[in-house]
Amino acid sequence: MIEITPDIILIDGQDLVTVDGNVVNTQREGTIHAMLRYTQTLAEGKSYDLYTQPITIQMTDQTAPETTVSPVEDRWYNTNVVLTLEASDSQSGVAKTEYKVNAGDWLTYNKEIKISEEGNHKVQYRSIDHAGNVEETKSVDVKIDKSGPALHVSFNPSVITSRNHELVPISALVEANDSLSGVASFELVSITSNQPVDGKGDGNTAQDIQEAELGTPDTEFLVRAERSGVGDRLYTITL
């Protein structure tokens, strides 16, 4: 018994498959007609071809589509997030792409997905081709936090009763809370006074505010215990 490997000769369906010798590569679903050809070589170096009767081959698509999502970074966003999906299927083609947000219903994807509510959202997506193959569900997390942290600040001491022109150490006690993304950092923004510092009536002492490192999470600094003219001096500390 002699095994032979025939070539596949397409009669039609060239747009459905590609043929490499005896290997058929499916491009998309459909029906093709072909013949099998075997070339017999004679001793004299001559050859002749043998063909079978035409055969029918039904090409089926058993590969699910592939869907990609626009890049989403693993971080918290402080604005709305817009996702785009792109699906491809080299055989029967993409019939539809669908998605759902959190525990919602599956929705048909048309143009884009806009996520605007605060919180951590799971967006699931998949595509289906014309052969009915369903892609394995994929997902991406979208985290949105549009609200600033809640900051509570107290000072020790909060009232200076002396007016002896001495520098008084002040400690800022900071409590910061954020229920979504959490508090990354805080910083000392400014220390100002309602009265001119180093002016007449306050002893003409220099540098009434000292050791304050603005732009850092500094909570320890010095302010001078004095006033200019009448009325109490009020230091405003912004964090």
C-alpha atoms as an extended CHARMM CRD file, in Angstrom:
* protein
*
       239  EXT
         1         1  MET       CA              0.0000000000        0.0000000000        0.0000000000  PROA      1               0.0000000000
         2         2  ILE       CA              1.4300000000        3.3540000000       -1.0460000000  PROA      2               0.0000000000
         3         3  GLU       CA              0.4760000000        6.5790000000        0.7100000000  PROA      3               0.0000000000
         4         4  ILE       CA              0.2930000000        9.6460000000       -1.4740000000  PROA      4               0.0000000000
         5         5  THR       CA             -0.1910000000       13.3040000000       -0.6080000000  PROA      5               0.0000000000
         6         6  PRO       CA             -2.2750000000       15.0730000000       -3.2600000000  PROA      6               0.0000000000
         7         7  ASP       CA             -2.3790000000       18.7910000000       -3.9410000000  PROA      7               0.0000000000
         8         8  ILE       CA             -5.6260000000       20.6710000000       -3.4840000000  PROA      8               0.0000000000
         9         9  ILE       CA             -6.8090000000       22.5380000000       -6.5750000000  PROA      9               0.0000000000
        10        10  LEU       CA             -9.5280000000       25.1130000000       -5.9560000000  PROA      10              0.0000000000
        11        11  ILE       CA            -12.4110000000       25.3630000000       -8.3930000000  PROA      11              0.0000000000
        12        12  ASP       CA            -13.9840000000       28.2840000000       -6.5080000000  PROA      12              0.0000000000
        13        13  GLY       CA            -13.8930000000       29.8790000000       -3.0670000000  PROA      13              0.0000000000
        14        14  GLN       CA            -10.5370000000       31.5900000000       -3.5150000000  PROA      14              0.0000000000
        15        15  ASP       CA            -11.8380000000       34.3920000000       -1.3010000000  PROA      15              0.0000000000
        16        16  LEU       CA            -12.6710000000       31.9670000000        1.5060000000  PROA      16              0.0000000000
        17        17  VAL       CA             -9.4040000000       30.0500000000        1.8600000000  PROA      17              0.0000000000
        18        18  THR       CA             -5.7740000000       30.0200000000        0.9530000000  PROA      18              0.0000000000
        19        19  VAL       CA             -4.0940000000       26.7850000000       -0.1390000000  PROA      19              0.0000000000
        20        20  ASP       CA             -0.4770000000       25.8080000000        0.3740000000  PROA      20              0.0000000000
        21        21  GLY       CA              0.0470000000       22.4250000000       -1.3060000000  PROA      21              0.0000000000
        22        22  ASN       CA             -2.2770000000       20.1630000000        0.6100000000  PROA      22              0.0000000000
        23        23  VAL       CA             -3.0000000000       22.5430000000        3.4880000000  PROA      23              0.0000000000
        24        24  VAL       CA             -6.1580000000       24.6670000000        3.4920000000  PROA      24              0.0000000000
        25        25  ASN       CA             -6.1780000000       27.8160000000        5.6450000000  PROA      25              0.0000000000
        26        26  THR       CA             -9.6370000000       29.1550000000        6.3840000000  PROA      26              0.0000000000
        27        27  GLN       CA            -10.2100000000       32.8760000000        5.9190000000  PROA      27              0.0000000000
        28        28  ARG       CA            -13.9280000000       32.8660000000        6.6360000000  PROA      28              0.0000000000
        29        29  GLU       CA            -16.9480000000       30.5820000000        6.6180000000  PROA      29              0.0000000000
        30        30  GLY       CA            -18.4410000000       29.2540000000        3.4170000000  PROA      30              0.0000000000
        31        31  THR       CA            -18.4860000000       26.4150000000        0.9080000000  PROA      31              0.0000000000
        32        32  ILE       CA            -15.7370000000       25.7110000000       -1.6110000000  PROA      32              0.0000000000
        33        33  HSD       CA            -15.2850000000       23.1840000000       -4.3890000000  PROA      33              0.0000000000
        34        34  ALA       CA            -11.9560000000       21.6010000000       -5.1840000000  PROA      34              0.0000000000
        35        35  MET       CA            -10.2230000000       18.6370000000       -6.8040000000  PROA      35              0.0000000000
        36        36  LEU       CA             -7.3300000000       16.5730000000       -5.5120000000  PROA      36              0.0000000000
        37        37  ARG       CA             -4.3810000000       16.2310000000       -7.8520000000  PROA      37              0.0000000000
        38        38  TYR       CA             -1.6080000000       13.6570000000       -7.7730000000  PROA      38              0.0000000000
        39        39  THR       CA              1.3450000000       13.8730000000      -10.1060000000  PROA      39              0.0000000000
        40        40  GLN       CA              2.8000000000       10.5180000000      -11.2240000000  PROA      40              0.0000000000
        41        41  THR       CA              6.3940000000       10.5700000000      -12.4280000000  PROA      41              0.0000000000
        42        42  LEU       CA              7.4380000000        7.9230000000      -14.9700000000  PROA      42              0.0000000000
        43        43  ALA       CA             10.8020000000        6.2670000000      -15.2820000000  PROA      43              0.0000000000
        44        44  GLU       CA             11.5950000000        8.2080000000      -18.4420000000  PROA      44              0.0000000000
        45        45  GLY       CA             11.2630000000       11.4770000000      -16.4960000000  PROA      45              0.0000000000
        46        46  LYS       CA              7.8570000000       12.1770000000      -17.8750000000  PROA      46              0.0000000000
        47        47  SER       CA              4.8500000000       12.7420000000      -15.6280000000  PROA      47              0.0000000000
        48        48  TYR       CA              1.1140000000       13.0020000000      -15.7350000000  PROA      48              0.0000000000
        49        49  ASP       CA             -1.5540000000       14.3030000000      -13.3610000000  PROA      49              0.0000000000
        50        50  LEU       CA             -4.4330000000       12.3910000000      -11.8460000000  PROA      50              0.0000000000
        51        51  TYR       CA             -7.4980000000       14.3330000000      -10.6570000000  PROA      51              0.0000000000
        52        52  THR       CA            -10.3850000000       13.2560000000       -8.4760000000  PROA      52              0.0000000000
        53        53  GLN       CA            -13.9750000000       14.1910000000       -9.0980000000  PROA      53              0.0000000000
        54        54  PRO       CA            -14.8490000000       17.6470000000       -7.6410000000  PROA      54              0.0000000000
        55        55  ILE       CA            -15.4040000000       17.5770000000       -3.8890000000  PROA      55              0.0000000000
        56        56  THR       CA            -17.3050000000       19.9930000000       -1.6470000000  PROA      56              0.0000000000
        57        57  ILE       CA            -15.6350000000       21.3730000000        1.4580000000  PROA      57              0.0000000000
        58        58  GLN       CA            -17.6260000000       23.2550000000        4.0720000000  PROA      58              0.0000000000
        59        59  MET       CA            -15.4050000000       25.8010000000        5.8050000000  PROA      59              0.0000000000
        60        60  THR       CA            -16.4180000000       26.4840000000        9.4080000000  PROA      60              0.0000000000
        61        61  ASP       CA            -15.2270000000       29.1550000000       11.8240000000  PROA      61              0.0000000000
        62        62  GLN       CA            -14.4240000000       27.8170000000       15.2720000000  PROA      62              0.0000000000
        63        63  THR       CA            -12.2580000000       30.7020000000       16.4440000000  PROA      63              0.0000000000
        64        64  ALA       CA            -13.7580000000       33.4740000000       18.5780000000  PROA      64              0.0000000000
        65        65  PRO       CA            -13.0970000000       37.1380000000       17.8250000000  PROA      65              0.0000000000
        66        66  GLU       CA            -10.4390000000       39.1580000000       19.6330000000  PROA      66              0.0000000000
        67        67  THR       CA            -11.3500000000       42.4250000000       21.3690000000  PROA      67              0.0000000000
        68        68  THR       CA             -8.9920000000       45.0580000000       22.7460000000  PROA      68              0.0000000000
        69        69  VAL       CA             -9.7770000000       48.0460000000       24.9450000000  PROA      69              0.0000000000
        70        70  SER       CA             -8.2160000000       51.4840000000       24.8480000000  PROA      70              0.0000000000
        71        71  PRO       CA             -5.3930000000       51.6840000000       27.3910000000  PROA      71              0.0000000000
        72        72  VAL       CA             -6.5430000000       52.2750000000       30.9660000000  PROA      72              0.0000000000
        73        73  GLU       CA             -3.8880000000       52.9260000000       33.5660000000  PROA      73              0.0000000000
        74        74  ASP       CA             -4.0020000000       51.2180000000       36.9440000000  PROA      74              0.0000000000
        75        75  ARG       CA             -4.6260000000       54.4220000000       38.8650000000  PROA      75              0.0000000000
        76        76  TRP       CA             -7.3760000000       56.7210000000       40.1050000000  PROA      76              0.0000000000
        77        77  TYR       CA             -8.7590000000       59.2630000000       37.6260000000  PROA      77              0.0000000000
        78        78  ASN       CA            -10.2920000000       62.5940000000       38.7180000000  PROA      78              0.0000000000
        79        79  THR       CA            -12.2690000000       63.0530000000       35.4800000000  PROA      79              0.0000000000
        80        80  ASN       CA            -14.6800000000       61.0300000000       33.3610000000  PROA      80              0.0000000000
        81        81  VAL       CA            -13.1030000000       58.0490000000       31.5920000000  PROA      81              0.0000000000
        82        82  VAL       CA            -13.9770000000       57.1320000000       27.9990000000  PROA      82              0.0000000000
        83        83  LEU       CA            -13.2230000000       53.5970000000       26.7800000000  PROA      83              0.0000000000
        84        84  THR       CA            -13.1320000000       52.4120000000       23.1770000000  PROA      84              0.0000000000
        85        85  LEU       CA            -13.3040000000       48.7760000000       22.0770000000  PROA      85              0.0000000000
        86        86  GLU       CA            -11.8900000000       47.3200000000       18.8720000000  PROA      86              0.0000000000
        87        87  ALA       CA            -12.7750000000       43.8050000000       17.7160000000  PROA      87              0.0000000000
        88        88  SER       CA            -11.3980000000       41.6950000000       14.8770000000  PROA      88              0.0000000000
        89        89  ASP       CA            -12.1750000000       38.2860000000       13.3980000000  PROA      89              0.0000000000
        90        90  SER       CA            -10.2830000000       37.0160000000       10.3650000000  PROA      90              0.0000000000
        91        91  GLN       CA            -12.7960000000       34.3230000000        9.4310000000  PROA      91              0.0000000000
        92        92  SER       CA            -16.5620000000       34.8720000000        9.6220000000  PROA      92              0.0000000000
        93        93  GLY       CA            -16.2050000000       38.4510000000       10.8540000000  PROA      93              0.0000000000
        94        94  VAL       CA            -17.4410000000       40.2710000000       13.9420000000  PROA      94              0.0000000000
        95        95  ALA       CA            -21.2110000000       40.2470000000       14.3690000000  PROA      95              0.0000000000
        96        96  LYS       CA            -21.3160000000       42.4520000000       17.4620000000  PROA      96              0.0000000000
        97        97  THR       CA            -19.3710000000       43.6310000000       20.4830000000  PROA      97              0.0000000000
        98        98  GLU       CA            -21.0340000000       44.0570000000       23.8470000000  PROA      98              0.0000000000
        99        99  TYR       CA            -20.1370000000       45.2510000000       27.3280000000  PROA      99              0.0000000000
       100       100  LYS       CA            -21.5200000000       45.7170000000       30.8020000000  PROA      100             0.0000000000
       101       101  VAL       CA            -20.5260000000       47.8770000000       33.7460000000  PROA      101             0.0000000000
       102       102  ASN       CA            -20.4320000000       46.2360000000       37.1710000000  PROA      102             0.0000000000
       103       103  ALA       CA            -23.5670000000       44.0980000000       37.6130000000  PROA      103             0.0000000000
       104       104  GLY       CA            -25.5330000000       45.7610000000       34.8070000000  PROA      104             0.0000000000
       105       105  ASP       CA            -26.9870000000       44.1620000000       31.6870000000  PROA      105             0.0000000000
       106       106  TRP       CA            -24.9770000000       43.4030000000       28.5640000000  PROA      106             0.0000000000
       107       107  LEU       CA            -25.2160000000       46.3420000000       26.1540000000  PROA      107             0.0000000000
       108       108  THR       CA            -24.3260000000       46.5100000000       22.4730000000  PROA      108             0.0000000000
       109       109  TYR       CA            -21.1840000000       48.5530000000       21.9050000000  PROA      109             0.0000000000
       110       110  ASN       CA            -21.5930000000       51.2270000000       19.2560000000  PROA      110             0.0000000000
       111       111  LYS       CA            -19.1160000000       54.0500000000       19.6840000000  PROA      111             0.0000000000
       112       112  GLU       CA            -17.6110000000       54.4870000000       23.1470000000  PROA      112             0.0000000000
       113       113  ILE       CA            -18.1550000000       53.7520000000       26.8190000000  PROA      113             0.0000000000
       114       114  LYS       CA            -18.2740000000       56.7470000000       29.1600000000  PROA      114             0.0000000000
       115       115  ILE       CA            -17.7630000000       56.1740000000       32.8830000000  PROA      115             0.0000000000
       116       116  SER       CA            -18.6010000000       59.2520000000       34.9670000000  PROA      116             0.0000000000
       117       117  GLU       CA            -19.6690000000       58.0740000000       38.4240000000  PROA      117             0.0000000000
       118       118  GLU       CA            -17.1570000000       57.9680000000       41.2430000000  PROA      118             0.0000000000
       119       119  GLY       CA            -15.9890000000       54.5870000000       42.4880000000  PROA      119             0.0000000000
       120       120  ASN       CA            -14.2170000000       51.4530000000       41.3070000000  PROA      120             0.0000000000
       121       121  HSD       CA            -16.0170000000       50.0760000000       38.2380000000  PROA      121             0.0000000000
       122       122  LYS       CA            -15.4820000000       46.7220000000       36.5200000000  PROA      122             0.0000000000
       123       123  VAL       CA            -16.1400000000       46.9660000000       32.7790000000  PROA      123             0.0000000000
       124       124  GLN       CA            -16.5680000000       43.5800000000       31.0730000000  PROA      124             0.0000000000
       125       125  TYR       CA            -16.5600000000       43.1350000000       27.3050000000  PROA      125             0.0000000000
       126       126  ARG       CA            -16.6400000000       40.4660000000       24.6030000000  PROA      126             0.0000000000
       127       127  SER       CA            -17.3800000000       39.9990000000       20.8890000000  PROA      127             0.0000000000
       128       128  ILE       CA            -19.3800000000       37.4480000000       18.8930000000  PROA      128             0.0000000000
       129       129  ASP       CA            -18.6680000000       36.4790000000       15.2730000000  PROA      129             0.0000000000
       130       130  HSD       CA            -21.1050000000       35.5200000000       12.4990000000  PROA      130             0.0000000000
       131       131  ALA       CA            -20.4550000000       31.8400000000       13.1840000000  PROA      131             0.0000000000
       132       132  GLY       CA            -21.7190000000       32.2760000000       16.7450000000  PROA      132             0.0000000000
       133       133  ASN       CA            -18.3370000000       31.9740000000       18.4590000000  PROA      133             0.0000000000
       134       134  VAL       CA            -18.3630000000       33.9830000000       21.6870000000  PROA      134             0.0000000000
       135       135  GLU       CA            -15.1480000000       35.4790000000       22.9400000000  PROA      135             0.0000000000
       136       136  GLU       CA            -14.1480000000       34.7280000000       26.5260000000  PROA      136             0.0000000000
       137       137  THR       CA            -15.2070000000       37.6790000000       28.6530000000  PROA      137             0.0000000000
       138       138  LYS       CA            -12.4630000000       40.1830000000       29.4310000000  PROA      138             0.0000000000
       139       139  SER       CA            -12.5590000000       43.0090000000       31.9580000000  PROA      139             0.0000000000
       140       140  VAL       CA            -10.8240000000       46.1910000000       32.9940000000  PROA      140             0.0000000000
       141       141  ASP       CA            -11.0990000000       48.2230000000       36.2150000000  PROA      141             0.0000000000
       142       142  VAL       CA            -11.8800000000       51.9380000000       35.9880000000  PROA      142             0.0000000000
       143       143  LYS       CA            -11.3420000000       53.9480000000       39.1800000000  PROA      143             0.0000000000
       144       144  ILE       CA            -12.7320000000       57.4980000000       39.4470000000  PROA      144             0.0000000000
       145       145  ASP       CA            -12.4250000000       59.8980000000       42.3830000000  PROA      145             0.0000000000
       146       146  LYS       CA            -13.5280000000       63.4900000000       41.6670000000  PROA      146             0.0000000000
       147       147  SER       CA            -13.8050000000       64.6310000000       45.2930000000  PROA      147             0.0000000000
       148       148  GLY       CA            -10.9580000000       66.1020000000       47.2860000000  PROA      148             0.0000000000
       149       149  PRO       CA            -10.0090000000       64.6960000000       50.6900000000  PROA      149             0.0000000000
       150       150  ALA       CA            -11.5910000000       66.0010000000       53.8870000000  PROA      150             0.0000000000
       151       151  LEU       CA             -8.9650000000       67.8380000000       55.9420000000  PROA      151             0.0000000000
       152       152  HSD       CA             -9.3520000000       68.6820000000       59.6240000000  PROA      152             0.0000000000
       153       153  VAL       CA             -6.5970000000       70.7730000000       61.1780000000  PROA      153             0.0000000000
       154       154  SER       CA             -6.0880000000       71.9410000000       64.7500000000  PROA      154             0.0000000000
       155       155  PHE       CA             -3.1700000000       73.7770000000       66.3410000000  PROA      155             0.0000000000
       156       156  ASN       CA             -1.3240000000       73.4900000000       69.5880000000  PROA      156             0.0000000000
       157       157  PRO       CA             -1.4400000000       76.1090000000       70.8900000000  PROA      157             0.0000000000
       158       158  SER       CA             -4.3060000000       77.7070000000       68.9650000000  PROA      158             0.0000000000
       159       159  VAL       CA             -4.3120000000       80.8850000000       71.0680000000  PROA      159             0.0000000000
       160       160  ILE       CA             -1.2580000000       82.9240000000       72.1070000000  PROA      160             0.0000000000
       161       161  THR       CA             -1.9870000000       85.1630000000       75.0760000000  PROA      161             0.0000000000
       162       162  SER       CA              1.4980000000       86.5890000000       75.5420000000  PROA      162             0.0000000000
       163       163  ARG       CA              2.7400000000       89.6850000000       73.7040000000  PROA      163             0.0000000000
       164       164  ASN       CA              6.3510000000       89.4130000000       74.7760000000  PROA      164             0.0000000000
       165       165  HSD       CA              7.7580000000       89.3680000000       71.2190000000  PROA      165             0.0000000000
       166       166  GLU       CA              9.0350000000       85.8190000000       71.7050000000  PROA      166             0.0000000000
       167       167  LEU       CA              8.7400000000       83.1150000000       69.0530000000  PROA      167             0.0000000000
       168       168  VAL       CA              6.1720000000       80.4850000000       69.9560000000  PROA      168             0.0000000000
       169       169  PRO       CA              6.4110000000       76.8900000000       68.6190000000  PROA      169             0.0000000000
       170       170  ILE       CA              3.2080000000       75.8600000000       66.8570000000  PROA      170             0.0000000000
       171       171  SER       CA              2.2580000000       72.2450000000       66.0570000000  PROA      171             0.0000000000
       172       172  ALA       CA             -0.3690000000       71.5440000000       63.4200000000  PROA      172             0.0000000000
       173       173  LEU       CA             -2.4200000000       68.3960000000       64.0300000000  PROA      173             0.0000000000
       174       174  VAL       CA             -3.6700000000       67.1620000000       60.6500000000  PROA      174             0.0000000000
       175       175  GLU       CA             -6.3740000000       64.5590000000       60.0510000000  PROA      175             0.0000000000
       176       176  ALA       CA             -6.9640000000       63.7780000000       56.3700000000  PROA      176             0.0000000000
       177       177  ASN       CA             -9.5930000000       61.3440000000       55.0910000000  PROA      177             0.0000000000
       178       178  ASP       CA            -10.6330000000       60.1490000000       51.6510000000  PROA      178             0.0000000000
       179       179  SER       CA            -13.0560000000       57.2450000000       51.2330000000  PROA      179             0.0000000000
       180       180  LEU       CA            -12.1010000000       56.4410000000       47.6260000000  PROA      180             0.0000000000
       181       181  SER       CA             -8.5230000000       56.8550000000       46.4340000000  PROA      181             0.0000000000
       182       182  GLY       CA             -7.1450000000       57.7130000000       49.8780000000  PROA      182             0.0000000000
       183       183  VAL       CA             -4.8920000000       60.5980000000       50.8870000000  PROA      183             0.0000000000
       184       184  ALA       CA             -1.6260000000       60.7600000000       49.0010000000  PROA      184             0.0000000000
       185       185  SER       CA             -0.1400000000       63.8270000000       50.7110000000  PROA      185             0.0000000000
       186       186  PHE       CA             -0.7510000000       67.2540000000       52.1710000000  PROA      186             0.0000000000
       187       187  GLU       CA              1.4240000000       70.3410000000       52.3230000000  PROA      187             0.0000000000
       188       188  LEU       CA              1.8290000000       73.6200000000       54.1340000000  PROA      188             0.0000000000
       189       189  VAL       CA              0.6380000000       76.2710000000       51.6720000000  PROA      189             0.0000000000
       190       190  SER       CA              1.0670000000       79.5690000000       53.5140000000  PROA      190             0.0000000000
       191       191  ILE       CA              1.1910000000       81.4110000000       56.8330000000  PROA      191             0.0000000000
       192       192  THR       CA             -0.0830000000       84.9920000000       56.7810000000  PROA      192             0.0000000000
       193       193  SER       CA             -0.9900000000       87.6680000000       59.3030000000  PROA      193             0.0000000000
       194       194  ASN       CA             -3.8160000000       90.2220000000       59.4780000000  PROA      194             0.0000000000
       195       195  GLN       CA             -1.2770000000       92.7910000000       60.6320000000  PROA      195             0.0000000000
       196       196  PRO       CA              1.9200000000       93.9960000000       59.0060000000  PROA      196             0.0000000000
       197       197  VAL       CA              4.7950000000       91.9940000000       60.3910000000  PROA      197             0.0000000000
       198       198  ASP       CA              7.9320000000       93.7530000000       61.6020000000  PROA      198             0.0000000000
       199       199  GLY       CA              6.0640000000       97.0720000000       61.7650000000  PROA      199             0.0000000000
       200       200  LYS       CA              5.8910000000       99.9210000000       64.2460000000  PROA      200             0.0000000000
       201       201  GLY       CA              4.2510000000       99.0340000000       67.5030000000  PROA      201             0.0000000000
       202       202  ASP       CA              5.3070000000       95.3990000000       67.4190000000  PROA      202             0.0000000000
       203       203  GLY       CA              8.8660000000       95.8610000000       68.5880000000  PROA      203             0.0000000000
       204       204  ASN       CA             10.3570000000       95.9750000000       65.0900000000  PROA      204             0.0000000000
       205       205  THR       CA             11.4540000000       92.3590000000       65.5120000000  PROA      205             0.0000000000
       206       206  ALA       CA             12.5540000000       90.5200000000       62.3850000000  PROA      206             0.0000000000
       207       207  GLN       CA             11.0390000000       87.3860000000       60.8960000000  PROA      207             0.0000000000
       208       208  ASP       CA              7.7870000000       86.9840000000       62.7970000000  PROA      208             0.0000000000
       209       209  ILE       CA              7.1930000000       83.6450000000       60.9870000000  PROA      209             0.0000000000
       210       210  GLN       CA             10.0760000000       81.1850000000       61.0000000000  PROA      210             0.0000000000
       211       211  GLU       CA             10.9740000000       77.5670000000       60.1890000000  PROA      211             0.0000000000
       212       212  ALA       CA              7.9220000000       77.1410000000       57.9690000000  PROA      212             0.0000000000
       213       213  GLU       CA              8.8020000000       75.0200000000       54.9440000000  PROA      213             0.0000000000
       214       214  LEU       CA              6.0910000000       75.8410000000       52.4220000000  PROA      214             0.0000000000
       215       215  GLY       CA              5.2390000000       73.2010000000       49.8400000000  PROA      215             0.0000000000
       216       216  THR       CA              6.1060000000       70.3730000000       52.2380000000  PROA      216             0.0000000000
       217       217  PRO       CA              4.0670000000       68.4730000000       54.8530000000  PROA      217             0.0000000000
       218       218  ASP       CA              5.5590000000       70.7270000000       57.5550000000  PROA      218             0.0000000000
       219       219  THR       CA              3.5540000000       70.7980000000       60.7920000000  PROA      219             0.0000000000
       220       220  GLU       CA              6.0900000000       72.4800000000       63.0890000000  PROA      220             0.0000000000
       221       221  PHE       CA              6.9210000000       76.1900000000       62.8420000000  PROA      221             0.0000000000
       222       222  LEU       CA              7.3580000000       79.4000000000       64.8720000000  PROA      222             0.0000000000
       223       223  VAL       CA              5.2570000000       82.5660000000       65.0690000000  PROA      223             0.0000000000
       224       224  ARG       CA              5.9650000000       85.6340000000       67.1430000000  PROA      224             0.0000000000
       225       225  ALA       CA              3.7780000000       86.5870000000       70.1030000000  PROA      225             0.0000000000
       226       226  GLU       CA              3.0630000000       90.2710000000       69.4150000000  PROA      226             0.0000000000
       227       227  ARG       CA              0.6950000000       92.7020000000       67.7250000000  PROA      227             0.0000000000
       228       228  SER       CA              0.8480000000       95.9460000000       65.7460000000  PROA      228             0.0000000000
       229       229  GLY       CA             -1.1230000000       98.8070000000       67.2850000000  PROA      229             0.0000000000
       230       230  VAL       CA             -4.5700000000       97.9250000000       68.5920000000  PROA      230             0.0000000000
       231       231  GLY       CA             -6.3930000000       94.6670000000       68.0080000000  PROA      231             0.0000000000
       232       232  ASP       CA             -5.1990000000       91.1090000000       68.1830000000  PROA      232             0.0000000000
       233       233  ARG       CA             -2.8810000000       89.6270000000       65.6220000000  PROA      233             0.0000000000
       234       234  LEU       CA             -4.3790000000       86.6930000000       63.7350000000  PROA      234             0.0000000000
       235       235  TYR       CA             -2.1260000000       84.2160000000       61.9590000000  PROA      235             0.0000000000
       236       236  THR       CA             -3.8300000000       82.3130000000       59.1450000000  PROA      236             0.0000000000
       237       237  ILE       CA             -2.2460000000       78.9440000000       58.3900000000  PROA      237             0.0000000000
       238       238  THR       CA             -3.2730000000       77.2040000000       55.1760000000  PROA      238             0.0000000000
       239       239  LEU       CA             -2.6280000000       73.5090000000       54.5030000000  PROA      239             0.0000000000
